[in-house]
Amino acid sequence: MVRFAFAAAVLSLAATPALILCTLGAVEVIGVTPAARAALCAAVTCLTIMSLPQWSSARDEWELPTGTLRQVDHQLATLDHTPAVVLFHFDPARDNPHVEPVYNTDVAWPDDAPVIRAHDLDDPANRRIYAYYARQSPARAFYRYNRAAGGRLTYLGMARELADRSN
């Protein structure tokens, strides 16, 4: 989001001089008096600057609420047991589908992450992930993150224990 805002700012600042010159050229063609020209240029300049995203308080329709993601990041940074896998439960009736906390972008391979984020799926799929990590990293802890319950994080157990229980 920060990169997009920065790119928008740079592009809008780069286009501003061209827009000002077009406006001034239009004023010349229309033939406005010098006093009115100064007022018109000042008004157009103010409107142009105030329409930049840095000065606008209007929310973009694509801007996502980041409070949930910040809360998730904070909770995962303070887990009691690491390495871990956090299973995110999604309730379509309550949860915002545009806020996606399941990503592992800080490492090239998700298994290398100290905290792996995954979707909490049905029992057979969860049993497969328990079995996989029981083979790959048996001391990896499992948690369930429930967004509908206000971000409640529940410790489920270690990969080996969960795989043994599900068999």
MODELLER restraints for C-alpha pairs under 7 A, 6 or more apart:
rsr = mdl.restraints
at = mdl.atoms
rsr.add(forms.Gaussian(group=physical.xy_distance, feature=features.Distance(at['CA:27:A'], at['CA:37:A']), mean=6.94, stdev=0.5))
rsr.add(forms.Gaussian(group=physical.xy_distance, feature=features.Distance(at['CA:50:A'], at['CA:56:A']), mean=6.72, stdev=0.5))
rsr.add(forms.Gaussian(group=physical.xy_distance, feature=features.Distance(at['CA:64:A'], at['CA:99:A']), mean=6.92, stdev=0.5))
rsr.add(forms.Gaussian(group=physical.xy_distance, feature=features.Distance(at['CA:69:A'], at['CA:101:A']), mean=6.21, stdev=0.5))
rsr.add(forms.Gaussian(group=physical.xy_distance, feature=features.Distance(at['CA:81:A'], at['CA:141:A']), mean=6.02, stdev=0.5))
rsr.add(forms.Gaussian(group=physical.xy_distance, feature=features.Distance(at['CA:82:A'], at['CA:114:A']), mean=6.36, stdev=0.5))
rsr.add(forms.Gaussian(group=physical.xy_distance, feature=features.Distance(at['CA:82:A'], at['CA:115:A']), mean=6.87, stdev=0.5))
rsr.add(forms.Gaussian(group=physical.xy_distance, feature=features.Distance(at['CA:82:A'], at['CA:140:A']), mean=6.62, stdev=0.5))
rsr.add(forms.Gaussian(group=physical.xy_distance, feature=features.Distance(at['CA:82:A'], at['CA:141:A']), mean=6.38, stdev=0.5))
rsr.add(forms.Gaussian(group=physical.xy_distance, feature=features.Distance(at['CA:83:A'], at['CA:114:A']), mean=4.66, stdev=0.5))
rsr.add(forms.Gaussian(group=physical.xy_distance, feature=features.Distance(at['CA:83:A'], at['CA:115:A']), mean=5.74, stdev=0.5))
rsr.add(forms.Gaussian(group=physical.xy_distance, feature=features.Distance(at['CA:83:A'], at['CA:140:A']), mean=5.07, stdev=0.5))
rsr.add(forms.Gaussian(group=physical.xy_distance, feature=features.Distance(at['CA:83:A'], at['CA:141:A']), mean=6.30, stdev=0.5))
rsr.add(forms.Gaussian(group=physical.xy_distance, feature=features.Distance(at['CA:84:A'], at['CA:114:A']), mean=6.31, stdev=0.5))
rsr.add(forms.Gaussian(group=physical.xy_distance, feature=features.Distance(at['CA:84:A'], at['CA:115:A']), mean=4.77, stdev=0.5))
rsr.add(forms.Gaussian(group=physical.xy_distance, feature=features.Distance(at['CA:84:A'], at['CA:116:A']), mean=6.22, stdev=0.5))
rsr.add(forms.Gaussian(group=physical.xy_distance, feature=features.Distance(at['CA:84:A'], at['CA:140:A']), mean=4.95, stdev=0.5))
rsr.add(forms.Gaussian(group=physical.xy_distance, feature=features.Distance(at['CA:84:A'], at['CA:141:A']), mean=4.40, stdev=0.5))
rsr.add(forms.Gaussian(group=physical.xy_distance, feature=features.Distance(at['CA:84:A'], at['CA:142:A']), mean=5.57, stdev=0.5))
rsr.add(forms.Gaussian(group=physical.xy_distance, feature=features.Distance(at['CA:85:A'], at['CA:115:A']), mean=5.59, stdev=0.5))
rsr.add(forms.Gaussian(group=physical.xy_distance, feature=features.Distance(at['CA:85:A'], at['CA:116:A']), mean=4.57, stdev=0.5))
rsr.add(forms.Gaussian(group=physical.xy_distance, feature=features.Distance(at['CA:85:A'], at['CA:117:A']), mean=5.94, stdev=0.5))
rsr.add(forms.Gaussian(group=physical.xy_distance, feature=features.Distance(at['CA:85:A'], at['CA:140:A']), mean=6.95, stdev=0.5))
rsr.add(forms.Gaussian(group=physical.xy_distance, feature=features.Distance(at['CA:85:A'], at['CA:141:A']), mean=6.17, stdev=0.5))
rsr.add(forms.Gaussian(group=physical.xy_distance, feature=features.Distance(at['CA:85:A'], at['CA:142:A']), mean=4.84, stdev=0.5))
rsr.add(forms.Gaussian(group=physical.xy_distance, feature=features.Distance(at['CA:85:A'], at['CA:143:A']), mean=6.26, stdev=0.5))
rsr.add(forms.Gaussian(group=physical.xy_distance, feature=features.Distance(at['CA:86:A'], at['CA:115:A']), mean=6.99, stdev=0.5))
rsr.add(forms.Gaussian(group=physical.xy_distance, feature=features.Distance(at['CA:86:A'], at['CA:116:A']), mean=6.10, stdev=0.5))
rsr.add(forms.Gaussian(group=physical.xy_distance, feature=features.Distance(at['CA:86:A'], at['CA:117:A']), mean=5.04, stdev=0.5))
rsr.add(forms.Gaussian(group=physical.xy_distance, feature=features.Distance(at['CA:86:A'], at['CA:118:A']), mean=6.13, stdev=0.5))
rsr.add(forms.Gaussian(group=physical.xy_distance, feature=features.Distance(at['CA:86:A'], at['CA:142:A']), mean=5.85, stdev=0.5))
rsr.add(forms.Gaussian(group=physical.xy_distance, feature=features.Distance(at['CA:86:A'], at['CA:143:A']), mean=4.69, stdev=0.5))
rsr.add(forms.Gaussian(group=physical.xy_distance, feature=features.Distance(at['CA:86:A'], at['CA:144:A']), mean=5.60, stdev=0.5))
rsr.add(forms.Gaussian(group=physical.xy_distance, feature=features.Distance(at['CA:86:A'], at['CA:145:A']), mean=6.58, stdev=0.5))
rsr.add(forms.Gaussian(group=physical.xy_distance, feature=features.Distance(at['CA:87:A'], at['CA:117:A']), mean=6.27, stdev=0.5))
rsr.add(forms.Gaussian(group=physical.xy_distance, feature=features.Distance(at['CA:87:A'], at['CA:118:A']), mean=4.95, stdev=0.5))
rsr.add(forms.Gaussian(group=physical.xy_distance, feature=features.Distance(at['CA:87:A'], at['CA:119:A']), mean=5.18, stdev=0.5))
rsr.add(forms.Gaussian(group=physical.xy_distance, feature=features.Distance(at['CA:87:A'], at['CA:120:A']), mean=4.63, stdev=0.5))
rsr.add(forms.Gaussian(group=physical.xy_distance, feature=features.Distance(at['CA:87:A'], at['CA:143:A']), mean=6.06, stdev=0.5))
rsr.add(forms.Gaussian(group=physical.xy_distance, feature=features.Distance(at['CA:87:A'], at['CA:144:A']), mean=4.69, stdev=0.5))
rsr.add(forms.Gaussian(group=physical.xy_distance, feature=features.Distance(at['CA:87:A'], at['CA:145:A']), mean=5.99, stdev=0.5))
rsr.add(forms.Gaussian(group=physical.xy_distance, feature=features.Distance(at['CA:88:A'], at['CA:118:A']), mean=6.19, stdev=0.5))
rsr.add(forms.Gaussian(group=physical.xy_distance, feature=features.Distance(at['CA:88:A'], at['CA:119:A']), mean=4.92, stdev=0.5))
rsr.add(forms.Gaussian(group=physical.xy_distance, feature=features.Distance(at['CA:88:A'], at['CA:120:A']), mean=5.08, stdev=0.5))
rsr.add(forms.Gaussian(group=physical.xy_distance, feature=features.Distance(at['CA:88:A'], at['CA:144:A']), mean=5.93, stdev=0.5))
rsr.add(forms.Gaussian(group=physical.xy_distance, feature=features.Distance(at['CA:88:A'], at['CA:145:A']), mean=4.79, stdev=0.5))
rsr.add(forms.Gaussian(group=physical.xy_distance, feature=features.Distance(at['CA:88:A'], at['CA:146:A']), mean=6.29, stdev=0.5))
rsr.add(forms.Gaussian(group=physical.xy_distance, feature=features.Distance(at['CA:89:A'], at['CA:119:A']), mean=6.46, stdev=0.5))
rsr.add(forms.Gaussian(group=physical.xy_distance, feature=features.Distance(at['CA:89:A'], at['CA:120:A']), mean=4.93, stdev=0.5))
rsr.add(forms.Gaussian(group=physical.xy_distance, feature=features.Distance(at['CA:89:A'], at['CA:144:A']), mean=6.95, stdev=0.5))
rsr.add(forms.Gaussian(group=physical.xy_distance, feature=features.Distance(at['CA:89:A'], at['CA:145:A']), mean=6.02, stdev=0.5))
rsr.add(forms.Gaussian(group=physical.xy_distance, feature=features.Distance(at['CA:89:A'], at['CA:146:A']), mean=5.17, stdev=0.5))
rsr.add(forms.Gaussian(group=physical.xy_distance, feature=features.Distance(at['CA:89:A'], at['CA:147:A']), mean=6.72, stdev=0.5))
rsr.add(forms.Gaussian(group=physical.xy_distance, feature=features.Distance(at['CA:90:A'], at['CA:147:A']), mean=6.95, stdev=0.5))
rsr.add(forms.Gaussian(group=physical.xy_distance, feature=features.Distance(at['CA:91:A'], at['CA:148:A']), mean=6.83, stdev=0.5))
rsr.add(forms.Gaussian(group=physical.xy_distance, feature=features.Distance(at['CA:94:A'], at['CA:148:A']), mean=6.29, stdev=0.5))
rsr.add(forms.Gaussian(group=physical.xy_distance, feature=features.Distance(at['CA:95:A'], at['CA:147:A']), mean=6.86, stdev=0.5))
rsr.add(forms.Gaussian(group=physical.xy_distance, feature=features.Distance(at['CA:95:A'], at['CA:148:A']), mean=6.45, stdev=0.5))
rsr.add(forms.Gaussian(group=physical.xy_distance, feature=features.Distance(at['CA:102:A'], at['CA:117:A']), mean=5.06, stdev=0.5))
rsr.add(forms.Gaussian(group=physical.xy_distance, feature=features.Distance(at['CA:102:A'], at['CA:118:A']), mean=5.58, stdev=0.5))
rsr.add(forms.Gaussian(group=physical.xy_distance, feature=features.Distance(at['CA:102:A'], at['CA:119:A']), mean=6.66, stdev=0.5))
rsr.add(forms.Gaussian(group=physical.xy_distance, feature=features.Distance(at['CA:103:A'], at['CA:117:A']), mean=6.01, stdev=0.5))
rsr.add(forms.Gaussian(group=physical.xy_distance, feature=features.Distance(at['CA:104:A'], at['CA:110:A']), mean=5.84, stdev=0.5))
rsr.add(forms.Gaussian(group=physical.xy_distance, feature=features.Distance(at['CA:104:A'], at['CA:116:A']), mean=6.55, stdev=0.5))
rsr.add(forms.Gaussian(group=physical.xy_distance, feature=features.Distance(at['CA:104:A'], at['CA:117:A']), mean=6.42, stdev=0.5))
rsr.add(forms.Gaussian(group=physical.xy_distance, feature=features.Distance(at['CA:107:A'], at['CA:113:A']), mean=6.01, stdev=0.5))
rsr.add(forms.Gaussian(group=physical.xy_distance, feature=features.Distance(at['CA:110:A'], at['CA:116:A']), mean=6.32, stdev=0.5))
rsr.add(forms.Gaussian(group=physical.xy_distance, feature=features.Distance(at['CA:120:A'], at['CA:126:A']), mean=6.91, stdev=0.5))
rsr.add(forms.Gaussian(group=physical.xy_distance, feature=features.Distance(at['CA:127:A'], at['CA:163:A']), mean=6.56, stdev=0.5))
rsr.add(forms.Gaussian(group=physical.xy_distance, feature=features.Distance(at['CA:127:A'], at['CA:166:A']), mean=6.22, stdev=0.5))
rsr.add(forms.Gaussian(group=physical.xy_distance, feature=features.Distance(at['CA:130:A'], at['CA:159:A']), mean=5.37, stdev=0.5))
rsr.add(forms.Gaussian(group=physical.xy_distance, feature=features.Distance(at['CA:130:A'], at['CA:162:A']), mean=6.04, stdev=0.5))
rsr.add(forms.Gaussian(group=physical.xy_distance, feature=features.Distance(at['CA:130:A'], at['CA:163:A']), mean=5.04, stdev=0.5))
rsr.add(forms.Gaussian(group=physical.xy_distance, feature=features.Distance(at['CA:131:A'], at['CA:163:A']), mean=5.01, stdev=0.5))
rsr.add(forms.Gaussian(group=physical.xy_distance, feature=features.Distance(at['CA:133:A'], at['CA:159:A']), mean=5.72, stdev=0.5))
rsr.add(forms.Gaussian(group=physical.xy_distance, feature=features.Distance(at['CA:134:A'], at['CA:159:A']), mean=4.84, stdev=0.5))
rsr.add(forms.Gaussian(group=physical.xy_distance, feature=features.Distance(at['CA:134:A'], at['CA:160:A']), mean=4.52, stdev=0.5))
rsr.add(forms.Gaussian(group=physical.xy_distance, feature=features.Distance(at['CA:134:A'], at['CA:163:A']), mean=6.38, stdev=0.5))
rsr.add(forms.Gaussian(group=physical.xy_distance, feature=features.Distance(at['CA:138:A'], at['CA:158:A']), mean=6.89, stdev=0.5))
rsr.add(forms.Gaussian(group=physical.xy_distance, feature=features.Distance(at['CA:138:A'], at['CA:159:A']), mean=5.15, stdev=0.5))
rsr.add(forms.Gaussian(group=physical.xy_distance, feature=features.Distance(at['CA:138:A'], at['CA:160:A']), mean=5.00, stdev=0.5))
rsr.add(forms.Gaussian(group=physical.xy_distance, feature=features.Distance(at['CA:139:A'], at['CA:158:A']), mean=5.87, stdev=0.5))
rsr.add(forms.Gaussian(group=physical.xy_distance, feature=features.Distance(at['CA:139:A'], at['CA:159:A']), mean=6.30, stdev=0.5))
rsr.add(forms.Gaussian(group=physical.xy_distance, feature=features.Distance(at['CA:140:A'], at['CA:158:A']), mean=5.64, stdev=0.5))
rsr.add(forms.Gaussian(group=physical.xy_distance, feature=features.Distance(at['CA:140:A'], at['CA:159:A']), mean=5.58, stdev=0.5))
rsr.add(forms.Gaussian(group=physical.xy_distance, feature=features.Distance(at['CA:141:A'], at['CA:157:A']), mean=5.71, stdev=0.5))
rsr.add(forms.Gaussian(group=physical.xy_distance, feature=features.Distance(at['CA:141:A'], at['CA:158:A']), mean=4.31, stdev=0.5))
rsr.add(forms.Gaussian(group=physical.xy_distance, feature=features.Distance(at['CA:141:A'], at['CA:159:A']), mean=6.02, stdev=0.5))
rsr.add(forms.Gaussian(group=physical.xy_distance, feature=features.Distance(at['CA:142:A'], at['CA:155:A']), mean=6.24, stdev=0.5))
rsr.add(forms.Gaussian(group=physical.xy_distance, feature=features.Distance(at['CA:142:A'], at['CA:156:A']), mean=5.33, stdev=0.5))
rsr.add(forms.Gaussian(group=physical.xy_distance, feature=features.Distance(at['CA:142:A'], at['CA:157:A']), mean=5.50, stdev=0.5))
rsr.add(forms.Gaussian(group=physical.xy_distance, feature=features.Distance(at['CA:142:A'], at['CA:158:A']), mean=5.89, stdev=0.5))
rsr.add(forms.Gaussian(group=physical.xy_distance, feature=features.Distance(at['CA:142:A'], at['CA:159:A']), mean=6.62, stdev=0.5))
rsr.add(forms.Gaussian(group=physical.xy_distance, feature=features.Distance(at['CA:143:A'], at['CA:153:A']), mean=6.48, stdev=0.5))
rsr.add(forms.Gaussian(group=physical.xy_distance, feature=features.Distance(at['CA:143:A'], at['CA:154:A']), mean=5.37, stdev=0.5))
rsr.add(forms.Gaussian(group=physical.xy_distance, feature=features.Distance(at['CA:143:A'], at['CA:155:A']), mean=4.48, stdev=0.5))
rsr.add(forms.Gaussian(group=physical.xy_distance, feature=features.Distance(at['CA:143:A'], at['CA:156:A']), mean=5.23, stdev=0.5))
rsr.add(forms.Gaussian(group=physical.xy_distance, feature=features.Distance(at['CA:144:A'], at['CA:153:A']), mean=5.66, stdev=0.5))
rsr.add(forms.Gaussian(group=physical.xy_distance, feature=features.Distance(at['CA:144:A'], at['CA:154:A']), mean=5.12, stdev=0.5))
rsr.add(forms.Gaussian(group=physical.xy_distance, feature=features.Distance(at['CA:144:A'], at['CA:155:A']), mean=6.59, stdev=0.5))
rsr.add(forms.Gaussian(group=physical.xy_distance, feature=features.Distance(at['CA:144:A'], at['CA:156:A']), mean=6.91, stdev=0.5))
rsr.add(forms.Gaussian(group=physical.xy_distance, feature=features.Distance(at['CA:145:A'], at['CA:151:A']), mean=6.13, stdev=0.5))
rsr.add(forms.Gaussian(group=physical.xy_distance, feature=features.Distance(at['CA:145:A'], at['CA:152:A']), mean=5.74, stdev=0.5))
rsr.add(forms.Gaussian(group=physical.xy_distance, feature=features.Distance(at['CA:145:A'], at['CA:153:A']), mean=4.56, stdev=0.5))
rsr.add(forms.Gaussian(group=physical.xy_distance, feature=features.Distance(at['CA:145:A'], at['CA:154:A']), mean=6.50, stdev=0.5))
rsr.add(forms.Gaussian(group=physical.xy_distance, feature=features.Distance(at['CA:146:A'], at['CA:152:A']), mean=5.28, stdev=0.5))
rsr.add(forms.Gaussian(group=physical.xy_distance, feature=features.Distance(at['CA:146:A'], at['CA:153:A']), mean=6.50, stdev=0.5))
